[in-house]
Amino acid sequence: MGQVSVSSRTKVVAAILCFFFGYLGIHRFYVGKIGTGIIWLVTGGLCGFGWIIDFIMIIIGSFKDNEGYVLK
């Protein structure tokens, strides 16, 4: 079995940022996704739906950083 690469960024910090500032995309800036962070900032987290989906993905462990690594 192949080993899964893990990001240096943590799920806990990303989840807290997403919960409180998800509509601003701060969690996306934290994981290095600058382009989509700007989109979240301009659109209010894609009208509120995008940041809720991101929060769920962070909690279940499927959210990845800009290099494609899962958060630790």
C-alpha positions in Angstrom: 0.0 0.0 0.0 1.2 3.5 -0.8 1.8 6.0 2.0 -0.5 9.1 2.0 1.3 12.4 2.1 0.2 14.7 4.9 0.2 18.5 4.8 2.1 20.6 7.4 -1.2 22.4 8.0 -3.7 21.1 10.6 -7.3 20.2 10.4 -8.1 21.9 13.7 -6.9 25.3 12.6 -8.5 25.0 9.2 -11.8 23.9 10.8 -11.8 26.9 13.2 -11.0 29.3 10.5 -13.7 27.9 8.2 -16.3 27.9 11.0 -15.7 31.5 11.9 -14.4 33.1 8.7 -15.5 30.6 6.0 -17.6 33.1 4.1 -14.3 35.2 3.7 -12.3 32.2 2.5 -9.7 32.6 5.2 -9.3 28.8 5.6 -8.5 28.6 1.9 -5.7 31.2 2.3 -4.4 29.2 5.2 -4.0 26.0 3.1 -2.4 27.9 0.2 -5.4 28.0 -2.1 -5.1 31.7 -2.9 -7.1 31.8 -6.1 -10.2 30.1 -4.6 -9.7 32.1 -1.4 -10.1 35.3 -3.4 -13.3 33.8 -5.1 -14.7 32.9 -1.6 -13.8 36.4 -0.4 -15.6 38.1 -3.3 -18.7 35.8 -3.4 -19.2 35.4 0.4 -18.1 31.8 0.4 -20.0 31.1 -2.9 -23.2 32.5 -1.4 -22.7 30.5 1.8 -22.8 27.0 0.3 -19.2 26.6 -0.5 -17.8 27.3 2.9 -20.4 24.8 4.5 -19.2 22.1 2.1 -15.6 23.0 2.9 -16.3 22.8 6.6 -17.8 19.3 6.2 -14.9 18.2 4.0 -12.4 19.4 6.6 -14.2 17.6 9.4 -14.3 14.3 7.5 -10.7 14.6 6.4 -11.0 14.9 2.7 -10.0 18.6 2.4 -6.5 19.0 0.8 -4.0 21.9 0.7 -2.7 23.5 -2.4 -0.2 20.7 -3.0 -2.9 18.0 -2.8 -1.9 16.7 0.7 -4.5 15.9 3.3 -4.5 18.1 6.4 -3.0 16.5 9.6 
